[in-house]
């Protein structure tokens, strides 16, 4: 089967062979038949159409109806029968139908107008053309008809046939040229809804596209408008950039358009190189983006394999990569002998993580604690390979990293960005030695996530103590003795060690 393409003006029809399996979808045919029966024009629009031509899988099926989207959604849900779930949002004139993993969004065609201080539009019923005019980008404004034009007539005129495409802004051409462009004046588009500036950069990053020149310039001109967007919406777009194949491209675009200092000043502060006495340091901003891309490459296959929970873990590992050196500007100092130093930048960075998460409305739960821990510990394996790898040091790292040790080692591998191939090979080899030592000690001593074998209640009972700091001191001494290899991680050895400490204390 061929597709028929047409534009509004000048009217032109061409044919093109596309993915038959997707458009010959029985559900879409059924939606079209229901629309015919109700006398409604009906089109699939937006991301699903875009991804059809990009040969990408898409879970978003948006249906625009010239008329009541809710009425069509109700008919479709009834036709799907038992197990179909209908959710109606009358305030927005939208509805959602779900069944067996299928998800359809219905909305009536509309036109929008905006006030200066809000991105929330004033919405009125509109035509399909007006609905396409309001779309964010040309590649998201394409619509494929789902009606049977022989059966349905609107005002006595034949509507398009099933499978015909309305592409008023040459979205197909922009897909071929790999550019992101707004349908109408980009200054108006971005001023009306400044979140579209973030979306433009996000789509460019996800698809590997470029921003059209006028679109890029309009973002730079309207960047201050981003202040009316909530932090939650900005964070949502940043997370999508983070989960793309090369997230660095998104952050570079944010920087070049001037958005980055406005939404993420701590990251923008990493930019630049300072030189003193002929000695400079590397640009921490671009080093950070290289580390982020390295982590993205190392975890890209994991994202494909894992479900939502796994993808979520990958996301926060990438955030750890983005923030691993965030403390360097505050820790930078000049040493006449050593040159530029960033002592304790990991500790300073870890202290910054909760504040950054709170300001950006990111979760302040175990996900934040995970990122904080990764930032705090990311120098430990490096210090290990630069010194003698002692059992005690490896035990302590295993204990503090716990179940996140593999993620920490992956981050450290990604942090090797030297252009000296011999140096990179040496670091990777040394990390393998550390990993081998970890495996040996874990098998022998079971250190990861261990708790002292003798509990506090038992210590109080043994020495007739009330709850006090001494109990904690004895537990801590046992923990240190196990980590330092003085005693094995076993109950009898730990109990004997506590009795020995008590006897020394009471002599």
C-alpha positions as CSV (number, residue, x, y, z in Angstrom):
1,X,0.0,0.0,0.0
2,X,1.2,3.5,-0.7
3,X,0.6,6.7,1.4
4,X,-0.9,9.8,-0.1
5,X,0.6,13.1,1.0
6,X,-1.0,16.5,0.5
7,X,-0.4,20.0,1.7
8,X,-2.8,22.8,2.2
9,X,-1.3,25.2,-0.3
10,X,-0.4,24.6,-3.0
11,X,-2.4,21.3,-3.0
12,X,-0.1,18.6,-4.1
13,X,-0.4,14.8,-3.9
14,X,2.6,12.4,-4.0
15,X,2.9,8.8,-3.1
16,X,5.4,7.1,-0.8
17,X,5.7,3.6,0.6
18,X,5.8,3.5,4.4
19,X,5.6,0.9,7.1
20,X,2.3,-0.8,6.2
21,X,2.1,-2.8,9.4
22,X,1.8,0.4,11.6
23,X,-0.8,2.3,9.6
24,X,-2.8,-0.9,8.8
25,X,-3.5,-1.1,12.5
26,X,-6.9,-2.6,13.3
27,X,-7.3,-0.3,16.3
28,X,-6.8,2.8,14.2
29,X,-9.2,1.5,11.6
30,X,-11.8,0.9,14.4
31,X,-11.3,4.5,15.7
32,X,-11.9,5.8,12.1
33,X,-15.1,3.7,11.7
34,X,-16.4,5.0,15.0
35,X,-15.7,8.6,13.9
36,X,-17.5,7.9,10.6
37,X,-20.5,6.7,12.4
38,X,-20.6,9.8,14.5
39,X,-19.9,12.1,11.6
40,X,-16.6,13.4,13.0
41,X,-13.3,14.2,11.2
42,X,-10.6,12.2,13.0
43,X,-6.8,12.2,12.6
44,X,-3.8,10.6,14.4
45,X,-1.4,13.4,15.0
46,X,1.9,14.3,16.6
47,X,4.6,12.0,17.9
48,X,3.1,8.8,16.6
49,X,3.1,10.2,13.0
50,X,6.6,11.6,13.4
51,X,8.0,8.3,14.7
52,X,6.2,6.3,11.9
53,X,8.4,8.0,9.4
54,X,11.5,7.7,11.6
55,X,10.8,4.0,12.0
56,X,10.8,4.4,15.8
57,X,8.6,2.7,18.2
58,X,6.1,5.1,19.9
59,X,3.7,4.5,22.7
60,X,1.9,7.9,22.2
61,X,-1.1,7.7,20.0
62,X,-2.8,11.1,20.0
63,X,-6.1,11.4,18.1
64,X,-7.4,14.9,17.2
65,X,-11.1,15.2,16.4
66,X,-12.8,18.1,14.6
67,X,-15.6,18.2,17.2
68,X,-15.8,16.4,20.5
69,X,-12.8,14.2,21.3
70,X,-14.6,13.0,24.5
71,X,-17.6,11.7,22.4
72,X,-15.3,9.7,20.2
73,X,-13.4,8.3,23.1
74,X,-16.6,7.1,24.8
75,X,-17.6,5.3,21.6
76,X,-14.2,3.7,21.2
77,X,-14.1,2.5,24.8
78,X,-17.5,1.0,24.4
79,X,-16.4,-0.8,21.2
80,X,-13.3,-2.1,22.9
81,X,-15.6,-3.7,25.5
82,X,-14.6,-5.4,28.7
83,X,-11.3,-4.3,30.2
84,X,-11.2,-0.9,28.5
85,X,-10.7,2.0,30.9
86,X,-12.0,5.4,30.0
87,X,-10.7,8.6,31.7
88,X,-12.4,11.9,30.9
89,X,-11.0,15.3,31.6
90,X,-13.8,17.7,30.9
91,X,-11.9,20.8,32.0
92,X,-9.4,20.2,29.2
93,X,-11.8,18.6,26.7
94,X,-9.6,15.5,26.6
95,X,-10.1,11.8,27.2
96,X,-7.9,8.7,27.5
97,X,-8.7,5.1,26.6
98,X,-6.5,2.2,27.9
99,X,-6.7,-1.5,27.3
100,X,-4.1,-4.3,27.4
101,X,-1.2,-1.9,27.1
102,X,-2.9,0.2,24.4
103,X,-3.2,3.9,25.2
104,X,-5.2,6.4,23.1
105,X,-5.4,10.1,23.8
106,X,-8.4,12.0,22.3
107,X,-8.7,15.8,22.1
108,X,-10.9,18.1,20.1
109,X,-9.2,20.3,17.5
110,X,-8.6,23.7,19.1
111,X,-7.0,27.1,18.7
112,X,-5.1,28.8,21.5
113,X,-4.2,32.3,22.7
114,X,-1.8,33.2,25.5
115,X,-1.3,35.9,28.2
116,X,2.1,37.3,28.9
117,X,2.5,35.9,32.4
118,X,1.4,32.3,31.8
119,X,2.1,29.4,29.4
120,X,-1.4,28.0,30.0
121,X,-3.4,28.9,26.9
122,X,-7.0,30.2,26.5
123,X,-8.5,27.3,24.5
124,X,-11.4,27.5,22.0
125,X,-12.8,24.9,19.6
126,X,-11.0,25.1,16.2
127,X,-10.4,23.6,12.8
128,X,-7.8,21.0,12.1
129,X,-5.6,23.7,10.4
130,X,-5.8,25.8,13.6
131,X,-4.9,22.8,15.7
132,X,-1.9,22.1,13.5
133,X,-0.9,25.8,13.6
134,X,-0.7,25.6,17.4
135,X,1.7,22.6,17.4
136,X,5.2,23.1,18.7
137,X,7.3,21.9,15.8
138,X,6.7,21.0,12.1
139,X,7.6,17.4,12.7
140,X,4.9,17.2,15.3
141,X,2.2,18.9,13.3
142,X,1.7,16.2,10.7
143,X,-1.7,14.4,10.8
144,X,-2.9,11.2,9.1
145,X,-6.6,10.8,8.4
146,X,-8.4,7.8,10.0
147,X,-11.8,8.4,8.3
148,X,-13.2,6.6,5.2
149,X,-13.8,9.6,2.9
150,X,-16.3,7.7,0.8
151,X,-18.7,7.3,3.8
152,X,-18.1,10.5,5.7
153,X,-18.8,14.0,4.2
154,X,-18.4,17.2,6.1
155,X,-20.5,20.1,4.9
156,X,-21.1,18.2,1.7
157,X,-17.3,17.9,0.9
158,X,-15.3,14.7,0.8
159,X,-12.8,14.4,3.6
160,X,-9.4,12.7,3.1
161,X,-9.2,8.9,2.8
162,X,-7.7,6.7,5.5
163,X,-4.0,7.0,5.4
164,X,-3.7,10.4,3.7
165,X,-1.4,12.8,5.4
166,X,-1.8,16.5,6.0
167,X,1.6,18.1,6.2
168,X,1.1,21.9,6.1
169,X,4.6,22.9,7.2
170,X,6.8,20.4,5.4
171,X,7.4,18.2,8.4
172,X,8.5,15.4,6.1
173,X,11.1,17.7,4.6
174,X,12.4,18.7,8.1
175,X,12.6,15.0,9.0
176,X,14.8,14.4,5.9
177,X,16.9,17.5,6.7
178,X,17.1,16.5,10.4
179,X,16.1,19.9,11.8
180,X,13.8,21.1,14.5
181,X,11.7,24.1,13.3
182,X,8.5,25.8,14.6
183,X,5.4,25.9,12.3
184,X,4.9,29.6,12.9
185,X,7.0,32.6,14.0
186,X,9.4,31.1,16.6
187,X,9.5,34.2,18.7
188,X,5.8,34.0,19.2
189,X,5.9,30.2,19.7
190,X,8.5,30.4,22.4
191,X,7.2,33.6,24.1
192,X,3.7,32.0,24.3
193,X,5.0,28.8,25.8
194,X,8.6,29.0,26.9
195,X,8.7,25.3,27.8
196,X,8.9,24.7,24.0
197,X,12.5,26.1,24.1
198,X,13.4,23.1,26.4
199,X,11.4,20.8,24.2
200,X,13.2,21.9,21.1
201,X,16.5,21.1,22.7
202,X,15.2,17.8,24.0
203,X,13.9,16.7,20.6
204,X,17.2,17.7,18.9
205,X,19.1,15.7,21.5
206,X,16.8,12.6,21.4
207,X,16.6,12.5,17.6
208,X,20.1,13.7,16.8
209,X,18.7,16.7,14.9
210,X,19.9,20.3,14.6
211,X,18.0,23.4,15.6
212,X,16.9,25.5,12.6
213,X,18.8,28.8,12.6
214,X,15.8,31.0,13.2
215,X,14.6,28.6,15.9
216,X,18.0,28.7,17.6
217,X,18.2,32.5,17.5
218,X,14.6,32.8,18.8
219,X,15.5,30.6,21.9
220,X,18.4,32.9,22.6
221,X,16.2,36.0,22.3
222,X,13.5,34.6,24.5
223,X,15.6,32.7,27.1
224,X,14.5,35.0,30.0
225,X,10.9,33.8,29.4
226,X,11.9,30.4,30.9
227,X,11.4,32.0,34.4
228,X,7.6,31.5,34.1
229,X,8.0,27.7,33.7
230,X,7.8,25.6,36.8
231,X,10.9,23.8,38.0
232,X,9.0,20.5,37.8
233,X,8.5,20.9,34.0
234,X,12.1,21.9,33.5
235,X,13.3,18.9,35.4
236,X,11.1,16.6,33.3
237,X,12.7,17.9,30.1
238,X,16.2,17.6,31.7
239,X,15.5,14.0,32.6
240,X,14.5,13.2,29.0
241,X,17.8,14.8,27.8
242,X,19.7,12.7,30.4
243,X,18.2,9.5,29.0
244,X,19.1,10.2,25.4
245,X,22.0,8.6,23.6
246,X,24.3,11.6,23.8
247,X,23.0,13.9,26.5
248,X,26.0,16.2,26.2
249,X,24.4,17.6,23.0
250,X,21.4,18.8,24.9
251,X,23.5,20.6,27.6
252,X,25.8,22.2,25.0
253,X,22.6,23.6,23.2
254,X,21.3,24.8,26.6
255,X,24.6,26.6,27.1
256,X,24.9,28.1,23.6
257,X,21.3,29.4,23.7
258,X,21.9,31.0,27.1
259,X,19.4,28.9,28.9
260,X,21.9,26.9,31.1
261,X,22.9,29.7,33.5
262,X,19.2,30.4,34.0
263,X,18.1,26.9,34.8
264,X,21.3,25.3,36.1
265,X,23.8,27.9,37.3
266,X,25.9,25.4,39.2
267,X,26.6,23.4,36.0
268,X,27.3,26.6,34.0
269,X,29.9,27.6,36.7
270,X,32.0,24.6,35.6
271,X,32.8,26.3,32.3
272,X,36.2,27.9,31.6
273,X,39.9,27.5,32.1
274,X,42.1,29.6,34.4
275,X,45.8,29.9,33.7
276,X,48.4,31.0,36.2
277,X,52.2,30.9,35.7
278,X,51.6,29.2,32.4
279,X,49.6,26.3,34.0
280,X,46.0,25.7,33.4
281,X,43.4,23.2,34.4
282,X,41.0,21.3,32.1
283,X,37.5,22.7,31.4
284,X,35.5,20.9,34.0
285,X,32.2,21.6,32.1
286,X,33.3,19.7,28.9
287,X,35.0,17.0,31.0
288,X,31.7,16.5,32.9
289,X,29.8,16.2,29.6
290,X,32.3,13.6,28.4
291,X,31.9,11.6,31.6
292,X,28.1,11.8,31.2
293,X,28.3,10.6,27.6
294,X,30.6,7.7,28.7
295,X,28.1,6.7,31.3
296,X,25.4,6.9,28.7
297,X,27.3,4.7,26.3
298,X,28.0,2.2,29.1
299,X,24.3,2.0,30.2
300,X,22.6,2.4,26.8
301,X,22.1,-1.4,26.4
302,X,20.9,-1.6,30.0
303,X,18.1,0.9,29.3
304,X,16.8,-1.2,26.4
305,X,16.7,-4.3,28.6
306,X,15.4,-2.9,31.8
307,X,11.8,-1.9,32.7
308,X,10.8,1.4,34.3
309,X,12.6,0.7,37.7
310,X,15.8,-0.2,35.9
311,X,15.6,2.9,33.6
312,X,15.0,5.0,36.7
313,X,18.3,3.7,38.3
314,X,20.2,4.5,35.1
315,X,18.8,8.0,35.1
316,X,20.1,8.7,38.6
317,X,23.5,7.2,37.8
318,X,23.6,9.7,34.9
319,X,22.7,12.5,37.3
320,X,25.6,11.4,39.5
321,X,27.9,11.6,36.4
322,X,26.6,15.2,35.7
323,X,27.2,16.2,39.3
324,X,30.4,14.3,40.1
325,X,32.6,17.4,39.9
326,X,30.0,20.0,40.8
327,X,32.1,21.0,43.8
328,X,35.2,21.9,41.9
329,X,34.5,25.7,41.5
330,X,34.2,26.0,45.3
331,X,37.3,23.9,46.0
332,X,39.6,25.3,43.3
333,X,42.9,26.7,44.7
334,X,46.3,27.5,43.4
335,X,49.4,25.7,44.8
336,X,52.8,26.9,43.7
337,X,54.1,23.4,43.5
338,X,51.1,21.3,42.6
339,X,49.4,23.9,40.4
340,X,45.6,24.0,40.4
341,X,44.0,21.8,43.0
342,X,40.4,20.7,43.8
343,X,40.9,19.2,47.2
344,X,37.8,17.7,48.8
345,X,35.7,18.6,45.8
346,X,33.8,15.3,46.2
347,X,32.8,16.1,49.7
348,X,31.8,19.7,48.8
349,X,29.9,18.4,45.8
350,X,28.0,15.8,47.9
351,X,26.9,18.6,50.2
352,X,25.6,20.5,47.2
353,X,23.5,17.7,45.9
354,X,20.5,18.0,48.3
355,X,20.3,21.8,47.6
356,X,20.4,21.3,43.9
357,X,17.7,18.6,44.0
358,X,15.5,20.7,46.2
359,X,15.8,23.8,44.0
360,X,15.2,21.8,40.8
361,X,12.2,19.9,42.4
362,X,14.0,16.6,41.9
363,X,13.1,13.8,44.4
364,X,14.5,14.3,47.9
365,X,14.3,10.6,48.8
366,X,16.6,7.6,48.3
367,X,17.3,8.7,44.7
368,X,18.9,11.9,45.9
369,X,20.8,10.0,48.6
370,X,22.1,7.6,45.9
371,X,23.4,10.5,43.8
372,X,24.9,12.2,46.9
373,X,26.7,8.9,47.8
374,X,28.1,8.5,44.2
375,X,29.4,12.1,44.2
376,X,31.0,11.6,47.6
377,X,32.7,8.3,46.8
378,X,33.7,8.8,43.2
379,X,37.4,9.7,44.1
380,X,37.9,6.6,46.4
381,X,38.6,4.0,43.7
382,X,41.0,6.5,42.0
383,X,42.8,7.0,45.3
384,X,43.0,3.2,45.7
385,X,44.8,2.7,42.4
386,X,47.2,5.5,43.0
387,X,48.3,4.0,46.3
388,X,48.8,0.4,47.4
389,X,45.5,-1.5,47.2
390,X,45.2,-2.7,50.8
391,X,42.5,-5.1,52.0
392,X,41.4,-2.6,54.6
393,X,40.8,0.2,52.1
394,X,38.9,-2.1,49.8
395,X,36.8,-3.4,52.6
396,X,35.8,0.1,53.7
397,X,34.9,1.0,50.1
398,X,32.7,-2.1,49.8
399,X,31.1,-1.3,53.1
400,X,30.3,2.4,52.3
401,X,29.2,1.7,48.7
402,X,27.1,-1.4,49.5
403,X,24.9,-2.6,46.7
404,X,25.9,0.5,44.6
405,X,29.5,-0.6,44.2
406,X,29.1,-1.7,40.6
407,X,27.6,1.6,39.7
408,X,30.4,3.5,41.4
409,X,33.0,1.5,39.5
410,X,31.2,2.2,36.2
411,X,31.2,5.9,37.1
412,X,34.9,5.8,37.8
413,X,35.6,4.0,34.5
414,X,33.6,6.8,32.7
415,X,35.7,9.4,34.6
416,X,38.8,8.4,32.7
417,X,38.8,11.0,29.9
418,X,42.5,11.5,29.3
419,X,43.7,11.8,25.7
420,X,46.8,9.8,26.7
421,X,45.8,6.3,25.6
422,X,48.6,4.7,27.6
423,X,47.4,6.5,30.7
424,X,43.8,5.4,30.1
425,X,44.8,1.8,29.6
426,X,46.8,1.9,32.8
427,X,43.9,3.3,34.8
428,X,41.4,0.8,33.4
429,X,43.8,-2.1,34.2
430,X,44.3,-0.9,37.7
431,X,40.5,-0.7,38.2
432,X,40.3,-4.3,37.2
433,X,42.7,-5.1,39.9
434,X,40.5,-3.3,42.4
435,X,37.5,-5.2,41.2
436,X,39.3,-8.5,41.5
437,X,40.3,-7.6,45.1
438,X,36.6,-6.7,45.8
439,X,35.4,-10.1,44.6
440,X,38.0,-11.9,46.7
441,X,37.2,-10.0,49.9
442,X,33.4,-10.1,49.4
443,X,33.5,-13.9,49.0
444,X,35.7,-14.3,52.1
445,X,34.4,-11.6,54.5
446,X,30.9,-10.8,53.3
447,X,31.5,-7.1,53.9
448,X,28.9,-5.5,51.6
449,X,26.0,-4.1,53.7
450,X,27.2,-6.0,56.7
451,X,26.1,-5.1,60.3
452,X,28.3,-5.8,63.3
453,X,27.6,-9.4,64.4
454,X,27.0,-8.5,68.0
455,X,23.9,-6.2,68.5
456,X,23.6,-3.3,70.8
457,X,21.0,-5.0,73.0
458,X,23.4,-7.9,73.6
459,X,26.2,-5.6,74.5
460,X,24.0,-3.9,77.1
461,X,23.0,-7.3,78.5
462,X,26.5,-8.6,78.7
463,X,27.8,-5.7,80.7
464,X,24.6,-4.6,82.5
465,X,24.6,-1.2,80.7
466,X,21.7,1.3,80.0
467,X,21.5,2.8,76.6
468,X,24.6,5.1,76.3
469,X,27.3,6.2,74.0
470,X,29.6,3.4,75.2
471,X,27.4,0.9,73.4
472,X,27.8,2.7,70.1
473,X,31.6,3.0,70.7
474,X,31.9,-0.8,71.2
475,X,29.9,-1.5,68.1
476,X,32.0,0.9,66.0
477,X,35.2,-0.6,67.3
478,X,34.0,-4.1,66.2
479,X,33.0,-2.7,62.8
480,X,36.5,-1.1,62.4
481,X,38.2,-4.3,63.5
482,X,36.4,-6.3,60.9
483,X,37.0,-3.7,58.1
484,X,40.7,-3.5,59.0
485,X,41.0,-7.3,59.0
486,X,41.9,-7.6,62.7
487,X,39.1,-10.1,63.3
488,X,36.9,-12.0,60.8
489,X,33.3,-11.1,60.2
490,X,31.9,-13.8,62.6
491,X,29.8,-13.7,65.7
492,X,32.2,-15.5,68.1
493,X,35.2,-13.5,67.0
494,X,33.3,-10.2,67.4
495,X,32.0,-11.2,70.8
496,X,35.5,-12.2,72.0
497,X,36.8,-8.9,70.7
498,X,34.2,-6.9,72.6
499,X,34.9,-8.7,75.9
500,X,38.6,-8.0,75.4
501,X,37.9,-4.3,74.9
502,X,35.7,-4.2,78.0
503,X,38.3,-5.9,80.1
504,X,41.0,-3.4,79.0
505,X,38.6,-0.6,79.8
506,X,37.7,-1.8,83.3
507,X,41.2,-2.7,84.4
